[in-house]
Amino acid sequence: MTGRAPHASAAGLDLHLDLPADLPGTGGVGRALESALREAVRSGRLAAGTRLPGSRSLATDLGIARGTVVQVYNRLVTEGWLTAVHGSGTRVARISSQRAETETDRHRRFRPEGTGTVDLRPGRPDVSSFPRAAWASSVREAVSTLEARLLDYPEPGGASELRAVIADYVRRTRGVRAAADDVVVVPGFAAGLALLARVFTHLGIREVATENPGFHRHRELLRLAGLEVAPLTVDASGADPAELTSQAGAVLLTPAHQYPLGVVLAQERRTAFIDWARRNHAFVIEDDYDGEFRYDGRAVGAMQTLAPDRVVYAGTTSKALAPGVRLAWLVVPRVLRRPVLAALEETGVQAPVVDQLALADLMHGGGYDRHVRDRRLAYRRRRSELTRRLAAIGWAHPAGAAAGLHTLLPVDTERQERHLVCEAGRTGVRLHGLHTDRYWHQGSRGPAALVLGYATPPSHDWPRSLQALAALLVRHGR
């Protein structure tokens, strides 16, 4: 309501209505209220089934006569916008949502079966596999055992319970050298990278080197903090340390499974990056975004073990659970711990404590490991099925390591790549291309390819997704 907004009704229900600041006389008040309610329902702001405040409560909030509200409710019930059932109150009628339906809604509702979108974008897990029951159990456990002190303003680095569990997890699964005090919990890797960029700027670092090609959003986050971004060419051995400039004070790498090319950083290059960081008092950010998912049995350990004093190790739940969980962690060198915690307090970048404790319970009880093993098996199977289907239609074996949630499908030219992505969009298949989705630094060029996210479709839709991709490649791939 413009001018006068109700705060809390006697029935405990709040309702915002767009009414004029100076309500007209008695008759005009009723018309204004009726018009505001009808528009709120028509626009969908008040959904079908929404309970409205009682007439006495709404009249008190608006400062008008109760009889006026009763008359308005009765008229809207008669017209079918509202329903009134004794003992249940006044609610928005379901028929009203049909009246408010737009042409787009009607088109969507009557769209023929089988025309839904096939999502093969990379960097996403099958979110339909999220362990709902296990997560709900962990949330209940977290809430029921929550100490009152944890509901106060939280520790900037994250709940100590979660930091201890994460330290144990990364030591056990990735070989990371970490204690609980080294761990900083952040709401997603992007938030963690923005935090590190802020810290680097305060420390006087002016340039960060990143992989080329690489994820464009990470370059943007670094630039937003005022940092220059320099490219490092990625080849079959990973990013090339020979291209580091004297101005760089940090480098961002995906060594276990480079994104998006899927290669593994060679050991000699790992050593070269570490040597460079030590000589120049610089830092390496190791983005281990999908390190849990390796399918050929050859585990690639974390780079952080080579130099815990120079490497910031970053892990996340985005690929193992779901991006919407928004929980990630940084294992921070001791020299950066105080600046990182200070930046956390300055920015207020923190994850909700209940979510942190739920994740701690899921990890501690083994539910996280069980879910990762289940997903590893499922994604390995999908990658094998994709490889077999591509071979059956005459396409080459996917490039990159047998790992992660995506693979690379080389094509002959950039023009062919763009054509395939365009045709895919016309037929409801969402694809990424190396050139069509801003992986390359500005002005750079490299091999053309499709970046296929085979983990993204829900389990029940994977066969249809695979068939749609094969049909696209057969029709337009040559």
ABEGO torsion letter per residue (X at the ends): XBGBBBABBAAGBBBBBBBBABBBBAAAAAAAAAAAAAAAAAAGABBBGBBBBBAAAAAAAAGBBAAAAAAAAAAAAAAGABBBBBGAEBBBBAAAAAAABBAAAAAAAABBBGABBBBABBGBBBAAABBAAAAAAAAAAAAAABBAAAABBBBAAEBAAAAAAAAAAAAAAAGBBBBAAABBBBBEAAAAAAAAAAAAAAAGBABBBBBOBBBAAAAAAAAAAGBBBBBBBBBAAEBBAAABBAABABBBBBAABBOAAGBBBBAAAAAAAAAAAAAAGBBBBBBBAAAABBAAGBBBBBAAAABAAABBBBBBAAAABBAAAGBBBBBBBAAAAAAAAAAAAAAGBBBBAAAAAAAAAAAAAGAAAAAAAAAAAAAAAAAAAAAAAAAAAGBBBBBEBBBEABBBBBBABAAAAAAAAAAAAAAGBBBBBAAAAGABBBGBBBBBBBBBBAAABBAAAAAAAAAAAAAAAAAAAX
